């Protein structure tokens, strides 16, 4: 018979939740970044993360060293066709570097080929906790002579 709302019982808490969500919402927008670059019929997807997020089994199978101070860049290339389909393709060349305030390091990519996927992995060093790292990569699809540039800027934390 008696219907109450949590907003009536806990009005101060409800108001704080509403205000916090209104004021914090704009700060969540920059977290959504591009994950691909498309030029013509080619699209290059990329992601970077701490290697500690990999399971020991996956890291071992790929020859990746896990650690709080290590990151991993993952890059893949798709070719889009006029009929709307797409297919993963190899990179003719892929090169890049990662840098922070003090260091610039070349990225060494290894190709991984699976049944329906092909991607390139490059480990990089995270020198300091809460460090801004900039990653720049140039990818030339195997069926093209034009390279596609990627630039990723992200803070990395020791996990």
C-alpha positions as CSV (number, residue, x, y, z in Angstrom):
1,X,0.0,0.0,0.0
2,X,2.7,2.4,0.9
3,X,4.8,3.3,-2.1
4,X,8.0,5.2,-1.6
5,X,10.7,6.2,-3.9
6,X,14.4,6.0,-3.1
7,X,14.5,9.6,-4.1
8,X,12.1,10.4,-1.2
9,X,14.0,8.3,1.3
10,X,17.5,9.4,0.3
11,X,16.9,12.9,-1.3
12,X,20.5,14.2,-0.6
13,X,22.1,11.1,-2.1
14,X,19.9,11.1,-5.2
15,X,20.6,14.8,-5.7
16,X,24.3,14.2,-5.5
17,X,24.2,11.4,-8.0
18,X,22.2,13.5,-10.5
19,X,24.5,16.5,-10.1
20,X,27.7,14.3,-10.3
21,X,26.4,12.7,-13.5
22,X,25.6,16.1,-15.0
23,X,29.0,17.6,-14.1
24,X,31.1,14.6,-14.9
25,X,29.5,13.7,-18.2
26,X,31.7,16.1,-20.3
27,X,34.8,14.6,-18.8
28,X,33.9,11.1,-20.2
29,X,33.8,12.4,-23.8
30,X,37.6,12.6,-24.4
31,X,37.9,8.9,-23.3
32,X,36.2,7.9,-26.5
33,X,38.9,8.1,-29.1
34,X,39.1,7.0,-32.7
35,X,40.1,3.3,-33.1
36,X,40.7,3.4,-36.9
37,X,41.8,5.6,-39.8
38,X,40.2,5.1,-43.1
39,X,41.7,6.3,-46.4
40,X,40.0,5.2,-49.6
41,X,39.3,1.5,-49.5
42,X,41.7,0.8,-46.7
43,X,41.0,1.0,-42.9
44,X,43.7,0.6,-40.3
45,X,42.5,-0.3,-36.8
46,X,44.6,0.2,-33.7
47,X,44.6,-0.2,-30.0
48,X,47.1,0.1,-27.2
49,X,47.0,-1.3,-23.7
50,X,49.1,-2.6,-20.8
51,X,50.4,-6.1,-21.3
52,X,49.3,-6.9,-17.7
53,X,45.8,-7.2,-19.2
54,X,46.8,-10.2,-21.2
55,X,46.5,-13.6,-19.6
56,X,49.8,-15.4,-19.0
57,X,48.8,-18.1,-21.5
58,X,48.0,-15.6,-24.3
59,X,51.2,-13.6,-23.6
60,X,53.3,-16.7,-23.7
61,X,51.8,-17.9,-26.9
62,X,52.6,-14.6,-28.6
63,X,56.0,-14.2,-27.0
64,X,54.9,-11.0,-25.2
65,X,56.4,-10.1,-21.9
66,X,53.8,-9.1,-19.3
67,X,54.4,-6.3,-16.9
68,X,53.1,-3.2,-15.3
69,X,55.6,-1.1,-17.2
70,X,55.0,-2.6,-20.6
71,X,52.4,-1.7,-23.2
72,X,51.3,-3.4,-26.4
73,X,50.2,-1.8,-29.7
74,X,47.8,-3.8,-31.9
75,X,47.4,-2.8,-35.6
76,X,45.3,-4.5,-38.3
77,X,44.4,-3.5,-41.9
78,X,41.1,-4.1,-43.7
79,X,40.4,-3.6,-47.4
80,X,36.8,-2.5,-48.2
81,X,35.2,-3.6,-51.4
82,X,32.4,-1.9,-53.5
83,X,29.9,-4.6,-52.5
84,X,30.2,-3.6,-48.8
85,X,32.4,-6.5,-47.8
86,X,35.8,-6.2,-46.3
87,X,38.8,-8.5,-45.8
88,X,41.9,-8.4,-43.6
89,X,45.0,-7.8,-45.6
90,X,48.8,-7.7,-44.9
91,X,50.8,-4.6,-44.5
92,X,53.5,-4.1,-47.1
93,X,55.4,-2.0,-44.6
94,X,54.7,-1.0,-41.0
95,X,56.9,1.2,-38.9
96,X,56.6,3.5,-36.0
97,X,57.8,4.9,-32.7
98,X,56.6,5.6,-29.2
99,X,57.8,8.6,-27.3
100,X,57.3,10.4,-24.0
101,X,59.0,13.5,-22.6
102,X,62.4,11.9,-22.5
103,X,62.5,8.9,-24.7
104,X,61.8,8.1,-28.3
105,X,61.8,4.4,-29.1
106,X,61.3,2.5,-32.4
107,X,58.5,0.0,-32.5
108,X,59.3,-3.6,-33.6
109,X,56.2,-5.2,-35.1
110,X,55.5,-8.9,-35.3
111,X,52.9,-10.3,-37.6
112,X,50.2,-12.6,-36.3
113,X,48.2,-14.6,-38.8
114,X,45.1,-16.5,-37.7
115,X,42.3,-18.1,-39.7
116,X,40.2,-15.0,-40.3
117,X,42.6,-12.3,-38.9
118,X,45.9,-10.7,-39.5
119,X,47.4,-8.2,-37.1
120,X,50.7,-6.6,-36.0
121,X,51.9,-6.4,-32.4
122,X,54.5,-4.0,-31.1
123,X,55.5,-3.9,-27.4
124,X,56.6,-0.6,-25.9
125,X,57.9,0.6,-22.6
126,X,55.9,2.6,-20.0
127,X,58.6,4.4,-18.1
128,X,56.5,6.2,-15.5
129,X,53.1,5.7,-13.9
130,X,50.5,8.1,-15.4
131,X,52.7,8.8,-18.4
132,X,51.5,10.4,-21.6
133,X,52.9,8.3,-24.5
134,X,52.5,9.3,-28.1
135,X,52.6,6.5,-30.7
136,X,53.1,7.3,-34.4
137,X,52.8,4.5,-37.0
138,X,52.9,4.5,-40.8
139,X,51.2,1.5,-42.5
140,X,51.3,0.7,-46.2
141,X,48.7,-1.9,-47.2
142,X,50.1,-4.7,-49.4
143,X,47.9,-3.7,-52.3
144,X,48.8,0.0,-52.1
145,X,51.8,2.3,-52.5
146,X,50.3,5.0,-50.2
147,X,51.0,4.8,-46.4
148,X,48.4,5.6,-43.8
149,X,49.5,7.5,-40.7
150,X,48.3,6.8,-37.2
151,X,48.8,9.0,-34.2
152,X,47.7,7.9,-30.8
153,X,48.1,9.9,-27.6
154,X,47.2,8.3,-24.3
155,X,48.1,8.2,-20.7
156,X,49.3,4.8,-19.4
157,X,49.4,3.6,-15.8
158,X,51.3,0.9,-14.1
159,X,48.7,-1.7,-13.3
